[in-house]
Amino acid sequence: MENEKCDLKHPNSVKEKKLEVIDGYTIKYHAKGKTIWSKGKMIDDKPAGYWEWYRIDGTIKRSGYFEMGEPIGEWITYDSKGEKYKTTNRDKD
């Protein structure tokens, strides 16, 4: 590769997020690679259990649970200060 510092790209030219796995948790980083974008566990390449998403400034943005890759139960959206803003129930029918 001519430019070895380039990020991997999806077919639609969107850069993939930097990713690492620490103690079983998959952690993705914002584009600059310094702050966490999301973290949670993956099972069979699907999100499982509790996950969190963060803003670029490090405040929590959203949290919720997955079962077999599908969102379930209570999902919380947080305001820009990291305070609980909205709760949504994602139970299966």
N, C-alpha and C positions, 0 to 999 in steps of 0.2 A: 504494500500500500504506500503510495507516495507521501501522503500526509498521515502519519501514524497517530497524531493527536486528535484526529476527528472523532466525533461521537458516532455510534451506530445510528442509522436512520431507518425509520419505517418506510414502506413504499410510498407513502404520501408526503415524504420529506420532513416529517416531524421527528425531532431528535428523541431517542430513547433516554430515559432517566438513568443516571448512574445507580447501580444496584449492588448490594452486598448482603450476605447472609451471616448473621451473628447469633449464636446460641439458638438456632432454629428460626429466628425471625428474619423475614425478608425486609430490608430497608431500602427504600428508593429515595433519591435526593433530588432537590430542585435543580434546574438547568445549570447553575453555577457549581453544583456539587458540594456545597458547604452546609446547607441546611436540609434537614429531613423533610421529605414530601409525604411519605407514608411508611407505616410499619405494621407488620402482622405476619402470621404464619401461612405457609402454602402447603397444601397436601394434594399430590397428584396434579401439580400445576394450577391449582385453584385456590383462591383465598379461603381460609378456614379460621373459625374462632374470631376473636376480637381484633379489630383493625382501627388505626387512627390515621388521620390526614392532618397536615400542618401547613400554615401559611409560610411564606418565605422569611418572615420575621421570627418564626419559631412558635407562634401561638397555635394552639389546637384549633382546627377548623371543623372537623367532623369525626364521629366515631360510631362504630356499630359492629355487628356480628355477621359472620357468614357461615353457612352450612352447605357443604358440597358446592361452593362457588356462588351460592345465591344469598343475597342479603336477607336476614331474618331478624325478628324481634325489634327492640327499641334502637333507633338511630338518633343521635343527637347532633345538631348543628350548633356551633358556637359563634358568638359575635367576634369582632376584631380584637376584643380584649381577652378572649378565651372564656367568656362567661356563657353559660347555657342559654341559647336563644330559642331553639325549637326542637321538639321531639316528634319523631315520626315512627309509627308502628309498621313494620314490614313483615307481619306474620303471614304464613302461607294459608291459602284458603282450604 
